[in-house]
Protein backbone atom coordinates (compact mmCIF):
# COMPACT_ATOMS: atom_id res chain seq x y z
CA UNK A 1 0.00 0.00 0.00
CA UNK A 2 1.11 3.55 -0.64
CA UNK A 3 -0.43 5.02 2.49
CA UNK A 4 -3.79 5.64 0.85
CA UNK A 5 -6.91 4.62 2.70
CA UNK A 6 -8.76 1.56 1.44
CA UNK A 7 -12.06 3.42 1.69
CA UNK A 8 -12.76 7.12 2.21
CA UNK A 9 -15.07 6.45 5.14
CA UNK A 10 -12.68 4.13 7.00
CA UNK A 11 -10.52 5.29 9.88
CA UNK A 12 -6.81 4.88 9.02
CA UNK A 13 -6.43 2.73 12.15
CA UNK A 14 -9.00 0.27 10.80
CA UNK A 15 -7.23 0.23 7.41
CA UNK A 16 -3.94 -0.68 9.09
CA UNK A 17 -5.67 -3.38 11.12
CA UNK A 18 -7.06 -5.04 7.98
CA UNK A 19 -3.81 -4.70 6.04
CA UNK A 20 -1.81 -6.20 8.90
CA UNK A 21 -4.24 -9.11 9.19
CA UNK A 22 -3.98 -9.84 5.46
CA UNK A 23 -0.20 -9.67 5.59
CA UNK A 24 -0.17 -12.37 8.27
CA UNK A 25 -2.08 -14.79 6.03
CA UNK A 26 -0.21 -17.44 4.10
CA UNK A 27 -0.51 -17.59 0.31
CA UNK A 28 -3.08 -20.42 0.40
CA UNK A 29 -5.10 -18.56 3.06
CA UNK A 30 -5.14 -15.41 0.92
CA UNK A 31 -6.26 -17.43 -2.08
CA UNK A 32 -9.05 -19.02 -0.04
CA UNK A 33 -10.21 -15.59 1.18
CA UNK A 34 -10.27 -14.37 -2.44
CA UNK A 35 -12.31 -17.41 -3.46
CA UNK A 36 -14.71 -16.84 -0.56
CA UNK A 37 -15.18 -13.18 -1.52
CA UNK A 38 -15.73 -14.12 -5.16
CA UNK A 39 -18.38 -16.65 -4.15
CA UNK A 40 -20.05 -14.08 -1.91
CA UNK A 41 -20.11 -11.56 -4.77
CA UNK A 42 -21.74 -14.22 -6.99
CA UNK A 43 -24.36 -14.97 -4.34
CA UNK A 44 -25.23 -11.28 -4.04
CA UNK A 45 -25.31 -10.84 -7.82
CA UNK A 46 -27.55 -13.89 -8.24
CA UNK A 47 -29.92 -12.58 -5.56
CA UNK A 48 -30.12 -9.27 -7.43
CA UNK A 49 -30.78 -11.08 -10.71
CA UNK A 50 -33.55 -13.18 -9.17
CA UNK A 51 -35.08 -10.06 -7.59
CA UNK A 52 -35.22 -8.30 -10.95
CA UNK A 53 -36.19 -11.40 -12.96
CA UNK A 54 -38.32 -13.61 -10.67
CA UNK A 55 -39.62 -15.72 -13.56
CA UNK A 56 -36.20 -16.49 -15.08
CA UNK A 57 -35.12 -20.13 -15.09
CA UNK A 58 -31.74 -21.31 -13.76
CA UNK A 59 -30.07 -21.07 -17.19
CA UNK A 60 -31.37 -17.57 -17.72
CA UNK A 61 -30.09 -16.49 -14.31
CA UNK A 62 -26.66 -17.98 -15.01
CA UNK A 63 -26.51 -16.24 -18.39
CA UNK A 64 -27.38 -12.95 -16.73
CA UNK A 65 -24.63 -13.56 -14.17
CA UNK A 66 -22.17 -14.32 -16.99
CA UNK A 67 -23.21 -11.11 -18.74
CA UNK A 68 -22.09 -9.16 -15.68
CA UNK A 69 -18.62 -10.70 -15.87
CA UNK A 70 -17.86 -10.98 -19.57
CA UNK A 71 -17.63 -8.40 -22.25
CA UNK A 72 -20.67 -8.47 -24.57
CA UNK A 73 -18.77 -9.73 -27.61
CA UNK A 74 -17.34 -12.76 -25.78
CA UNK A 75 -20.74 -13.65 -24.35
CA UNK A 76 -22.38 -13.30 -27.77
CA UNK A 77 -19.67 -15.53 -29.30
CA UNK A 78 -19.93 -18.23 -26.62
CA UNK A 79 -23.69 -18.49 -26.11
CA UNK A 80 -25.33 -16.21 -28.65
CA UNK A 81 -26.63 -13.86 -25.97
CA UNK A 82 -26.84 -10.20 -26.91
CA UNK A 83 -26.68 -8.16 -23.73
CA UNK A 84 -27.79 -5.07 -25.63
CA UNK A 85 -31.06 -6.76 -26.57
CA UNK A 86 -31.62 -9.10 -23.61
CA UNK A 87 -30.04 -7.07 -20.79
CA UNK A 88 -28.12 -8.25 -17.77
SEFIZA-3560 file (N, C-alpha, C; in Angstrom, 3 decimals):
REM SEFIZA-3560
<numar><xx>0.842</xx><yy>-1.192</yy><zz>0.000</zz><atom>N</atom></numar>
<numar><xx>0.000</xx><yy>0.000</yy><zz>0.000</zz><atom>CA</atom></numar>
<numar><xx>0.877</xx><yy>1.241</yy><zz>0.000</zz><atom>C</atom></numar>
<numar><xx>0.354</xx><yy>2.311</yy><zz>-0.538</zz><atom>N</atom></numar>
<numar><xx>1.110</xx><yy>3.548</yy><zz>-0.635</zz><atom>CA</atom></numar>
<numar><xx>0.693</xx><yy>4.546</yy><zz>0.425</zz><atom>C</atom></numar>
<numar><xx>0.024</xx><yy>4.113</yy><zz>1.463</zz><atom>N</atom></numar>
<numar><xx>-0.426</xx><yy>5.022</yy><zz>2.491</zz><atom>CA</atom></numar>
<numar><xx>-1.822</xx><yy>5.557</yy><zz>2.246</zz><atom>C</atom></numar>
<numar><xx>-2.429</xx><yy>5.195</yy><zz>1.136</zz><atom>N</atom></numar>
<numar><xx>-3.786</xx><yy>5.635</yy><zz>0.846</zz><atom>CA</atom></numar>
<numar><xx>-4.775</xx><yy>4.758</yy><zz>1.593</zz><atom>C</atom></numar>
<numar><xx>-5.858</xx><yy>5.361</yy><zz>2.017</zz><atom>N</atom></numar>
<numar><xx>-6.909</xx><yy>4.616</yy><zz>2.699</zz><atom>CA</atom></numar>
<numar><xx>-7.584</xx><yy>3.657</yy><zz>1.728</zz><atom>C</atom></numar>
<numar><xx>-8.029</xx><yy>2.525</yy><zz>2.251</zz><atom>N</atom></numar>
<numar><xx>-8.759</xx><yy>1.557</yy><zz>1.437</zz><atom>CA</atom></numar>
<numar><xx>-10.101</xx><yy>2.151</yy><zz>1.021</zz><atom>C</atom></numar>
<numar><xx>-10.768</xx><yy>2.787</yy><zz>1.969</zz><atom>N</atom></numar>
<numar><xx>-12.057</xx><yy>3.422</yy><zz>1.687</zz><atom>CA</atom></numar>
<numar><xx>-12.051</xx><yy>4.810</yy><zz>2.316</zz><atom>C</atom></numar>
<numar><xx>-12.741</xx><yy>5.744</yy><zz>1.709</zz><atom>N</atom></numar>
<numar><xx>-12.760</xx><yy>7.121</yy><zz>2.209</zz><atom>CA</atom></numar>
<numar><xx>-13.429</xx><yy>7.246</yy><zz>3.569</zz><atom>C</atom></numar>
<numar><xx>-14.340</xx><yy>6.340</yy><zz>3.884</zz><atom>N</atom></numar>
<numar><xx>-15.070</xx><yy>6.448</yy><zz>5.137</zz><atom>CA</atom></numar>
<numar><xx>-14.494</xx><yy>5.555</yy><zz>6.237</zz><atom>C</atom></numar>
<numar><xx>-13.299</xx><yy>5.037</yy><zz>6.032</zz><atom>N</atom></numar>
<numar><xx>-12.678</xx><yy>4.129</yy><zz>7.000</zz><atom>CA</atom></numar>
<numar><xx>-11.560</xx><yy>4.848</yy><zz>7.746</zz><atom>C</atom></numar>
<numar><xx>-11.578</xx><yy>4.714</yy><zz>9.052</zz><atom>N</atom></numar>
<numar><xx>-10.524</xx><yy>5.287</yy><zz>9.878</zz><atom>CA</atom></numar>
<numar><xx>-9.186</xx><yy>4.657</yy><zz>9.490</zz><atom>C</atom></numar>
<numar><xx>-8.124</xx><yy>5.436</yy><zz>9.378</zz><atom>N</atom></numar>
<numar><xx>-6.813</xx><yy>4.877</yy><zz>9.017</zz><atom>CA</atom></numar>
<numar><xx>-6.372</xx><yy>3.743</yy><zz>9.947</zz><atom>C</atom></numar>
<numar><xx>-6.744</xx><yy>3.807</yy><zz>11.203</zz><atom>N</atom></numar>
<numar><xx>-6.426</xx><yy>2.730</yy><zz>12.148</zz><atom>CA</atom></numar>
<numar><xx>-7.056</xx><yy>1.416</yy><zz>11.689</zz><atom>C</atom></numar>
<numar><xx>-8.312</xx><yy>1.481</yy><zz>11.256</zz><atom>N</atom></numar>
<numar><xx>-9.003</xx><yy>0.275</yy><zz>10.797</zz><atom>CA</atom></numar>
<numar><xx>-8.349</xx><yy>-0.250</yy><zz>9.516</zz><atom>C</atom></numar>
<numar><xx>-7.951</xx><yy>0.649</yy><zz>8.621</zz><atom>N</atom></numar>
<numar><xx>-7.234</xx><yy>0.229</yy><zz>7.410</zz><atom>CA</atom></numar>
<numar><xx>-5.974</xx><yy>-0.550</yy><zz>7.776</zz><atom>C</atom></numar>
<numar><xx>-5.179</xx><yy>-0.008</yy><zz>8.684</zz><atom>N</atom></numar>
<numar><xx>-3.938</xx><yy>-0.679</yy><zz>9.091</zz><atom>CA</atom></numar>
<numar><xx>-4.223</xx><yy>-2.037</yy><zz>9.706</zz><atom>C</atom></numar>
<numar><xx>-5.295</xx><yy>-2.124</yy><zz>10.490</zz><atom>N</atom></numar>
<numar><xx>-5.671</xx><yy>-3.385</yy><zz>11.122</zz><atom>CA</atom></numar>
<numar><xx>-5.957</xx><yy>-4.454</yy><zz>10.065</zz><atom>C</atom></numar>
<numar><xx>-6.718</xx><yy>-4.096</yy><zz>9.048</zz><atom>N</atom></numar>
<numar><xx>-7.062</xx><yy>-5.038</yy><zz>7.976</zz><atom>CA</atom></numar>
<numar><xx>-5.815</xx><yy>-5.416</yy><zz>7.186</zz><atom>C</atom></numar>
<numar><xx>-5.018</xx><yy>-4.428</yy><zz>6.820</zz><atom>N</atom></numar>
<numar><xx>-3.809</xx><yy>-4.695</yy><zz>6.042</zz><atom>CA</atom></numar>
<numar><xx>-2.863</xx><yy>-5.608</yy><zz>6.808</zz><atom>C</atom></numar>
<numar><xx>-2.687</xx><yy>-5.345</yy><zz>8.086</zz><atom>N</atom></numar>
<numar><xx>-1.805</xx><yy>-6.197</yy><zz>8.901</zz><atom>CA</atom></numar>
<numar><xx>-2.336</xx><yy>-7.622</yy><zz>8.989</zz><atom>C</atom></numar>
<numar><xx>-3.646</xx><yy>-7.766</yy><zz>9.111</zz><atom>N</atom></numar>
<numar><xx>-4.237</xx><yy>-9.106</yy><zz>9.185</zz><atom>CA</atom></numar>
<numar><xx>-4.025</xx><yy>-9.864</yy><zz>7.879</zz><atom>C</atom></numar>
<numar><xx>-4.183</xx><yy>-9.189</yy><zz>6.763</zz><atom>N</atom></numar>
<numar><xx>-3.982</xx><yy>-9.842</yy><zz>5.464</zz><atom>CA</atom></numar>
<numar><xx>-2.515</xx><yy>-10.224</yy><zz>5.282</zz><atom>C</atom></numar>
<numar><xx>-1.628</xx><yy>-9.380</yy><zz>5.720</zz><atom>N</atom></numar>
<numar><xx>-0.197</xx><yy>-9.673</yy><zz>5.592</zz><atom>CA</atom></numar>
<numar><xx>0.212</xx><yy>-10.916</yy><zz>6.387</zz><atom>C</atom></numar>
<numar><xx>-0.494</xx><yy>-11.190</yy><zz>7.459</zz><atom>N</atom></numar>
<numar><xx>-0.169</xx><yy>-12.369</yy><zz>8.273</zz><atom>CA</atom></numar>
<numar><xx>-0.678</xx><yy>-13.674</yy><zz>7.655</zz><atom>C</atom></numar>
<numar><xx>-1.546</xx><yy>-13.586</yy><zz>6.667</zz><atom>N</atom></numar>
<numar><xx>-2.082</xx><yy>-14.792</yy><zz>6.031</zz><atom>CA</atom></numar>
<numar><xx>-1.029</xx><yy>-15.425</yy><zz>5.129</zz><atom>C</atom></numar>
<numar><xx>-1.070</xx><yy>-16.743</yy><zz>5.053</zz><atom>N</atom></numar>
<numar><xx>-0.209</xx><yy>-17.441</yy><zz>4.104</zz><atom>CA</atom></numar>
<numar><xx>-0.795</xx><yy>-17.289</yy><zz>2.703</zz><atom>C</atom></numar>
<numar><xx>-0.023</xx><yy>-17.648</yy><zz>1.692</zz><atom>N</atom></numar>
<numar><xx>-0.510</xx><yy>-17.594</yy><zz>0.314</zz><atom>CA</atom></numar>
<numar><xx>-1.800</xx><yy>-18.378</yy><zz>0.120</zz><atom>C</atom></numar>
<numar><xx>-1.838</xx><yy>-19.657</yy><zz>0.562</zz><atom>N</atom></numar>
<numar><xx>-3.083</xx><yy>-20.420</yy><zz>0.402</zz><atom>CA</atom></numar>
<numar><xx>-4.263</xx><yy>-19.801</yy><zz>1.154</zz><atom>C</atom></numar>
<numar><xx>-4.002</xx><yy>-19.204</yy><zz>2.316</zz><atom>N</atom></numar>
<numar><xx>-5.096</xx><yy>-18.559</yy><zz>3.061</zz><atom>CA</atom></numar>
<numar><xx>-5.614</xx><yy>-17.332</yy><zz>2.305</zz><atom>C</atom></numar>
<numar><xx>-4.712</xx><yy>-16.566</yy><zz>1.715</zz><atom>N</atom></numar>
<numar><xx>-5.135</xx><yy>-15.407</yy><zz>0.924</zz><atom>CA</atom></numar>
<numar><xx>-5.965</xx><yy>-15.849</yy><zz>-0.278</zz><atom>C</atom></numar>
<numar><xx>-5.520</xx><yy>-16.917</yy><zz>-0.929</zz><atom>N</atom></numar>
<numar><xx>-6.263</xx><yy>-17.431</yy><zz>-2.077</zz><atom>CA</atom></numar>
<numar><xx>-7.650</xx><yy>-17.892</yy><zz>-1.654</zz><atom>C</atom></numar>
<numar><xx>-7.742</xx><yy>-18.570</yy><zz>-0.514</zz><atom>N</atom></numar>
<numar><xx>-9.051</xx><yy>-19.024</yy><zz>-0.035</zz><atom>CA</atom></numar>
<numar><xx>-9.956</xx><yy>-17.836</yy><zz>0.285</zz><atom>C</atom></numar>
<numar><xx>-9.414</xx><yy>-16.783</yy><zz>0.884</zz><atom>N</atom></numar>
<numar><xx>-10.208</xx><yy>-15.586</yy><zz>1.180</zz><atom>CA</atom></numar>
<numar><xx>-10.713</xx><yy>-14.966</yy><zz>-0.124</zz><atom>C</atom></numar>
<numar><xx>-9.847</xx><yy>-14.922</yy><zz>-1.137</zz><atom>N</atom></numar>
<numar><xx>-10.265</xx><yy>-14.367</yy><zz>-2.435</zz><atom>CA</atom></numar>
<numar><xx>-11.382</xx><yy>-15.217</yy><zz>-3.040</zz><atom>C</atom></numar>
<numar><xx>-11.249</xx><yy>-16.530</yy><zz>-2.943</zz><atom>N</atom></numar>
<numar><xx>-12.311</xx><yy>-17.414</yy><zz>-3.461</zz><atom>CA</atom></numar>
<numar><xx>-13.617</xx><yy>-17.181</yy><zz>-2.710</zz><atom>C</atom></numar>
<numar><xx>-13.514</xx><yy>-17.073</yy><zz>-1.378</zz><atom>N</atom></numar>
<numar><xx>-14.709</xx><yy>-16.844</yy><zz>-0.563</zz><atom>CA</atom></numar>
<numar><xx>-15.394</xx><yy>-15.532</yy><zz>-0.944</zz><atom>C</atom></numar>
<numar><xx>-14.598</xx><yy>-14.475</yy><zz>-1.140</zz><atom>N</atom></numar>
<numar><xx>-15.177</xx><yy>-13.184</yy><zz>-1.520</zz><atom>CA</atom></numar>
<numar><xx>-15.802</xx><yy>-13.239</yy><zz>-2.916</zz><atom>C</atom></numar>
<numar><xx>-15.177</xx><yy>-13.968</yy><zz>-3.813</zz><atom>N</atom></numar>
<numar><xx>-15.726</xx><yy>-14.120</yy><zz>-5.158</zz><atom>CA</atom></numar>
<numar><xx>-17.068</xx><yy>-14.852</yy><zz>-5.111</zz><atom>C</atom></numar>
<numar><xx>-17.127</xx><yy>-15.911</yy><zz>-4.306</zz><atom>N</atom></numar>
<numar><xx>-18.381</xx><yy>-16.646</yy><zz>-4.152</zz><atom>CA</atom></numar>
<numar><xx>-19.457</xx><yy>-15.753</yy><zz>-3.543</zz><atom>C</atom></numar>
<numar><xx>-19.090</xx><yy>-14.982</yy><zz>-2.533</zz><atom>N</atom></numar>
<numar><xx>-20.051</xx><yy>-14.077</yy><zz>-1.908</zz><atom>CA</atom></numar>
<numar><xx>-20.576</xx><yy>-13.055</yy><zz>-2.915</zz><atom>C</atom></numar>
<numar><xx>-19.683</xx><yy>-12.517</yy><zz>-3.744</zz><atom>N</atom></numar>
<numar><xx>-20.107</xx><yy>-11.564</yy><zz>-4.774</zz><atom>CA</atom></numar>
<numar><xx>-21.084</xx><yy>-12.232</yy><zz>-5.745</zz><atom>C</atom></numar>
<numar><xx>-20.829</xx><yy>-13.483</yy><zz>-6.090</zz><atom>N</atom></numar>
<numar><xx>-21.740</xx><yy>-14.216</yy><zz>-6.986</zz><atom>CA</atom></numar>
<numar><xx>-23.101</xx><yy>-14.438</yy><zz>-6.341</zz><atom>C</atom></numar>
<numar><xx>-23.098</xx><yy>-14.756</yy><zz>-5.057</zz><atom>N</atom></numar>
<numar><xx>-24.363</xx><yy>-14.970</yy><zz>-4.338</zz><atom>CA</atom></numar>
<numar><xx>-25.181</xx><yy>-13.681</yy><zz>-4.333</zz><atom>C</atom></numar>
<numar><xx>-24.515</xx><yy>-12.556</yy><zz>-4.033</zz><atom>N</atom></numar>
<numar><xx>-25.229</xx><yy>-11.276</yy><zz>-4.040</zz><atom>CA</atom></numar>
<numar><xx>-25.731</xx><yy>-10.919</yy><zz>-5.434</zz><atom>C</atom></numar>
<numar><xx>-24.906</xx><yy>-11.138</yy><zz>-6.446</zz><atom>N</atom></numar>
<numar><xx>-25.310</xx><yy>-10.836</yy><zz>-7.819</zz><atom>CA</atom></numar>
<numar><xx>-26.492</xx><yy>-11.705</yy><zz>-8.234</zz><atom>C</atom></numar>
<numar><xx>-26.451</xx><yy>-12.991</yy><zz>-7.880</zz><atom>N</atom></numar>
<numar><xx>-27.554</xx><yy>-13.891</yy><zz>-8.245</zz><atom>CA</atom></numar>
<numar><xx>-28.839</xx><yy>-13.483</yy><zz>-7.523</zz><atom>C</atom></numar>
<numar><xx>-28.733</xx><yy>-13.055</yy><zz>-6.283</zz><atom>N</atom></numar>
<numar><xx>-29.917</xx><yy>-12.584</yy><zz>-5.560</zz><atom>CA</atom></numar>
<numar><xx>-30.512</xx><yy>-11.360</yy><zz>-6.250</zz><atom>C</atom></numar>
<numar><xx>-29.652</xx><yy>-10.456</yy><zz>-6.719</zz><atom>N</atom></numar>
<numar><xx>-30.125</xx><yy>-9.273</yy><zz>-7.429</zz><atom>CA</atom></numar>
<numar><xx>-30.795</xx><yy>-9.659</yy><zz>-8.746</zz><atom>C</atom></numar>
<numar><xx>-30.201</xx><yy>-10.615</yy><zz>-9.448</zz><atom>N</atom></numar>
<numar><xx>-30.776</xx><yy>-11.084</yy><zz>-10.714</zz><atom>CA</atom></numar>
<numar><xx>-32.147</xx><yy>-11.697</yy><zz>-10.463</zz><atom>C</atom></numar>
<numar><xx>-32.256</xx><yy>-12.530</yy><zz>-9.461</zz><atom>N</atom></numar>
<numar><xx>-33.549</xx><yy>-13.176</yy><zz>-9.169</zz><atom>CA</atom></numar>
<numar><xx>-34.589</xx><yy>-12.156</yy><zz>-8.720</zz><atom>C</atom></numar>
<numar><xx>-34.154</xx><yy>-11.108</yy><zz>-8.023</zz><atom>N</atom></numar>
<numar><xx>-35.082</xx><yy>-10.063</yy><zz>-7.587</zz><atom>CA</atom></numar>
<numar><xx>-35.643</xx><yy>-9.309</yy><zz>-8.790</zz><atom>C</atom></numar>
<numar><xx>-34.774</xx><yy>-9.035</yy><zz>-9.767</zz><atom>N</atom></numar>
<numar><xx>-35.219</xx><yy>-8.299</yy><zz>-10.949</zz><atom>CA</atom></numar>
<numar><xx>-35.896</xx><yy>-9.179</yy><zz>-11.998</zz><atom>C</atom></numar>
<numar><xx>-35.634</xx><yy>-10.471</yy><zz>-11.957</zz><atom>N</atom></numar>
<numar><xx>-36.188</xx><yy>-11.403</yy><zz>-12.959</zz><atom>CA</atom></numar>
<numar><xx>-36.735</xx><yy>-12.646</yy><zz>-12.248</zz><atom>C</atom></numar>
<numar><xx>-37.808</xx><yy>-12.491</yy><zz>-11.485</zz><atom>N</atom></numar>
<numar><xx>-38.315</xx><yy>-13.606</yy><zz>-10.671</zz><atom>CA</atom></numar>
<numar><xx>-38.797</xx><yy>-14.813</yy><zz>-11.482</zz><atom>C</atom></numar>
<numar><xx>-39.121</xx><yy>-14.615</yy><zz>-12.741</zz><atom>N</atom></numar>
<numar><xx>-39.620</xx><yy>-15.721</yy><zz>-13.556</zz><atom>CA</atom></numar>
<numar><xx>-38.525</xx><yy>-16.397</yy><zz>-14.382</zz><atom>C</atom></numar>
<numar><xx>-37.304</xx><yy>-15.915</yy><zz>-14.289</zz><atom>N</atom></numar>
<numar><xx>-36.204</xx><yy>-16.489</yy><zz>-15.078</zz><atom>CA</atom></numar>
<numar><xx>-35.856</xx><yy>-17.885</yy><zz>-14.561</zz><atom>C</atom></numar>
<numar><xx>-35.549</xx><yy>-18.792</yy><zz>-15.496</zz><atom>N</atom></numar>
<numar><xx>-35.122</xx><yy>-20.130</yy><zz>-15.091</zz><atom>CA</atom></numar>
<numar><xx>-33.643</xx><yy>-20.102</yy><zz>-14.710</zz><atom>C</atom></numar>
<numar><xx>-33.121</xx><yy>-21.235</yy><zz>-14.239</zz><atom>N</atom></numar>
<numar><xx>-31.741</xx><yy>-21.311</yy><zz>-13.765</zz><atom>CA</atom></numar>
<numar><xx>-30.755</xx><yy>-20.919</yy><zz>-14.862</zz><atom>C</atom></numar>
<numar><xx>-30.980</xx><yy>-21.402</yy><zz>-16.086</zz><atom>N</atom></numar>
<numar><xx>-30.073</xx><yy>-21.074</yy><zz>-17.191</zz><atom>CA</atom></numar>
<numar><xx>-30.084</xx><yy>-19.581</yy><zz>-17.470</zz><atom>C</atom></numar>
<numar><xx>-31.261</xx><yy>-18.998</yy><zz>-17.484</zz><atom>N</atom></numar>
<numar><xx>-31.372</xx><yy>-17.568</yy><zz>-17.723</zz><atom>CA</atom></numar>
<numar><xx>-30.657</xx><yy>-16.752</yy><zz>-16.654</zz><atom>C</atom></numar>
<numar><xx>-30.787</xx><yy>-17.178</yy><zz>-15.402</zz><atom>N</atom></numar>
<numar><xx>-30.094</xx><yy>-16.486</yy><zz>-14.310</zz><atom>CA</atom></numar>
<numar><xx>-28.581</xx><yy>-16.599</yy><zz>-14.468</zz><atom>C</atom></numar>
<numar><xx>-28.100</xx><yy>-17.792</yy><zz>-14.825</zz><atom>N</atom></numar>
<numar><xx>-26.658</xx><yy>-17.979</yy><zz>-15.010</zz><atom>CA</atom></numar>
<numar><xx>-26.135</xx><yy>-17.161</yy><zz>-16.185</zz><atom>C</atom></numar>
<numar><xx>-26.919</xx><yy>-17.059</yy><zz>-17.252</zz><atom>N</atom></numar>
<numar><xx>-26.510</xx><yy>-16.239</yy><zz>-18.387</zz><atom>CA</atom></numar>
<numar><xx>-26.458</xx><yy>-14.761</yy><zz>-17.998</zz><atom>C</atom></numar>
<numar><xx>-27.407</xx><yy>-14.335</yy><zz>-17.198</zz><atom>N</atom></numar>
<numar><xx>-27.381</xx><yy>-12.948</yy><zz>-16.731</zz><atom>CA</atom></numar>
<numar><xx>-26.164</xx><yy>-12.700</yy><zz>-15.833</zz><atom>C</atom></numar>
<numar><xx>-25.824</xx><yy>-13.675</yy><zz>-15.004</zz><atom>N</atom></numar>
<numar><xx>-24.628</xx><yy>-13.565</yy><zz>-14.169</zz><atom>CA</atom></numar>
<numar><xx>-23.379</xx><yy>-13.487</yy><zz>-15.051</zz><atom>C</atom></numar>
<numar><xx>-23.319</xx><yy>-14.340</yy><zz>-16.068</zz><atom>N</atom></numar>
<numar><xx>-22.175</xx><yy>-14.317</yy><zz>-16.993</zz><atom>CA</atom></numar>
<numar><xx>-22.084</xx><yy>-12.973</yy><zz>-17.701</zz><atom>C</atom></numar>
<numar><xx>-23.223</xx><yy>-12.387</yy><zz>-18.022</zz><atom>N</atom></numar>
<numar><xx>-23.213</xx><yy>-11.111</yy><zz>-18.742</zz><atom>CA</atom></numar>
<numar><xx>-22.678</xx><yy>-9.979</yy><zz>-17.880</zz><atom>C</atom></numar>
<numar><xx>-22.670</xx><yy>-10.165</yy><zz>-16.578</zz><atom>N</atom></numar>
<numar><xx>-22.088</xx><yy>-9.163</yy><zz>-15.681</zz><atom>CA</atom></numar>
<numar><xx>-20.572</xx><yy>-9.301</yy><zz>-15.588</zz><atom>C</atom></numar>
<numar><xx>-20.053</xx><yy>-10.429</yy><zz>-16.030</zz><atom>N</atom></numar>
<numar><xx>-18.624</xx><yy>-10.701</yy><zz>-15.870</zz><atom>CA</atom></numar>
<numar><xx>-17.851</xx><yy>-10.739</yy><zz>-17.175</zz><atom>C</atom></numar>
<numar><xx>-18.533</xx><yy>-10.879</yy><zz>-18.273</zz><atom>N</atom></numar>
<numar><xx>-17.863</xx><yy>-10.981</yy><zz>-19.574</zz><atom>CA</atom></numar>
<numar><xx>-18.207</xx><yy>-9.775</yy><zz>-20.426</zz><atom>C</atom></numar>
<numar><xx>-17.304</xx><yy>-9.467</yy><zz>-21.322</zz><atom>N</atom></numar>
<numar><xx>-17.632</xx><yy>-8.401</yy><zz>-22.254</zz><atom>CA</atom></numar>
<numar><xx>-18.711</xx><yy>-8.930</yy><zz>-23.213</zz><atom>C</atom></numar>
<numar><xx>-19.544</xx><yy>-8.044</yy><zz>-23.730</zz><atom>N</atom></numar>
<numar><xx>-20.673</xx><yy>-8.467</yy><zz>-24.568</zz><atom>CA</atom></numar>
<numar><xx>-20.284</xx><yy>-9.302</yy><zz>-25.777</zz><atom>C</atom></numar>
<numar><xx>-19.160</xx><yy>-8.980</yy><zz>-26.417</zz><atom>N</atom></numar>
<numar><xx>-18.769</xx><yy>-9.732</yy><zz>-27.608</zz><atom>CA</atom></numar>
<numar><xx>-18.415</xx><yy>-11.176</yy><zz>-27.284</zz><atom>C</atom></numar>
<numar><xx>-17.697</xx><yy>-11.387</yy><zz>-26.181</zz><atom>N</atom></numar>
<numar><xx>-17.339</xx><yy>-12.757</yy><zz>-25.778</zz><atom>CA</atom></numar>
<numar><xx>-18.590</xx><yy>-13.550</yy><zz>-25.449</zz><atom>C</atom></numar>
<numar><xx>-19.503</xx><yy>-12.952</yy><zz>-24.710</zz><atom>N</atom></numar>
<numar><xx>-20.744</xx><yy>-13.650</yy><zz>-24.351</zz><atom>CA</atom></numar>
<numar><xx>-21.558</xx><yy>-13.985</yy><zz>-25.597</zz><atom>C</atom></numar>
<numar><xx>-21.634</xx><yy>-13.057</yy><zz>-26.526</zz><atom>N</atom></numar>
<numar><xx>-22.379</xx><yy>-13.305</yy><zz>-27.771</zz><atom>CA</atom></numar>
<numar><xx>-21.727</xx><yy>-14.449</yy><zz>-28.553</zz><atom>C</atom></numar>
<numar><xx>-20.397</xx><yy>-14.470</yy><zz>-28.585</zz><atom>N</atom></numar>
<numar><xx>-19.672</xx><yy>-15.526</yy><zz>-29.303</zz><atom>CA</atom></numar>
<numar><xx>-19.880</xx><yy>-16.894</yy><zz>-28.642</zz><atom>C</atom></numar>
<numar><xx>-19.840</xx><yy>-16.943</yy><zz>-27.321</zz><atom>N</atom></numar>
<numar><xx>-19.933</xx><yy>-18.231</yy><zz>-26.618</zz><atom>CA</atom></numar>
<numar><xx>-21.341</xx><yy>-18.809</yy><zz>-26.577</zz><atom>C</atom></numar>
<numar><xx>-22.332</xx><yy>-17.959</yy><zz>-26.311</zz><atom>N</atom></numar>
<numar><xx>-23.685</xx><yy>-18.494</yy><zz>-26.111</zz><atom>CA</atom></numar>
<numar><xx>-24.756</xx><yy>-17.824</yy><zz>-26.953</zz><atom>C</atom></numar>
<numar><xx>-24.344</xx><yy>-16.870</yy><zz>-27.796</zz><atom>N</atom></numar>
<numar><xx>-25.328</xx><yy>-16.211</yy><zz>-28.649</zz><atom>CA</atom></numar>
<numar><xx>-26.218</xx><yy>-15.240</yy><zz>-27.912</zz><atom>C</atom></numar>
<numar><xx>-25.809</xx><yy>-14.799</yy><zz>-26.749</zz><atom>N</atom></numar>
<numar><xx>-26.626</xx><yy>-13.862</yy><zz>-25.969</zz><atom>CA</atom></numar>
<numar><xx>-26.174</xx><yy>-12.443</yy><zz>-26.261</zz><atom>C</atom></numar>
<numar><xx>-27.124</xx><yy>-11.593</yy><zz>-26.637</zz><atom>N</atom></numar>
<numar><xx>-26.838</xx><yy>-10.200</yy><zz>-26.912</zz><atom>CA</atom></numar>
<numar><xx>-27.303</xx><yy>-9.370</yy><zz>-25.720</zz><atom>C</atom></numar>
<numar><xx>-26.349</xx><yy>-8.907</yy><zz>-24.935</zz><atom>N</atom></numar>
<numar><xx>-26.676</xx><yy>-8.156</yy><zz>-23.729</zz><atom>CA</atom></numar>
<numar><xx>-27.426</xx><yy>-6.879</yy><zz>-24.080</zz><atom>C</atom></numar>
<numar><xx>-27.100</xx><yy>-6.278</yy><zz>-25.211</zz><atom>N</atom></numar>
<numar><xx>-27.793</xx><yy>-5.070</yy><zz>-25.632</zz><atom>CA</atom></numar>
<numar><xx>-29.276</xx><yy>-5.294</yy><zz>-25.826</zz><atom>C</atom></numar>
<numar><xx>-29.641</xx><yy>-6.455</yy><zz>-26.327</zz><atom>N</atom></numar>
<numar><xx>-31.061</xx><yy>-6.762</yy><zz>-26.569</zz><atom>CA</atom></numar>
<numar><xx>-31.727</xx><yy>-7.410</yy><zz>-25.361</zz><atom>C</atom></numar>
<numar><xx>-30.996</xx><yy>-8.313</yy><zz>-24.680</zz><atom>N</atom></numar>
<numar><xx>-31.615</xx><yy>-9.099</yy><zz>-23.610</zz><atom>CA</atom></numar>
<numar><xx>-31.294</xx><yy>-8.582</yy><zz>-22.207</zz><atom>C</atom></numar>
<numar><xx>-30.357</xx><yy>-7.659</yy><zz>-22.089</zz><atom>N</atom></numar>
<numar><xx>-30.038</xx><yy>-7.075</yy><zz>-20.786</zz><atom>CA</atom></numar>
<numar><xx>-29.237</xx><yy>-8.001</yy><zz>-19.911</zz><atom>C</atom></numar>
<numar><xx>-28.918</xx><yy>-7.485</yy><zz>-18.750</zz><atom>N</atom></numar>
<numar><xx>-28.124</xx><yy>-8.253</yy><zz>-17.768</zz><atom>CA</atom></numar>
<numar><xx>-29.019</xx><yy>-9.151</yy><zz>-16.966</zz><atom>C</atom></numar>
//
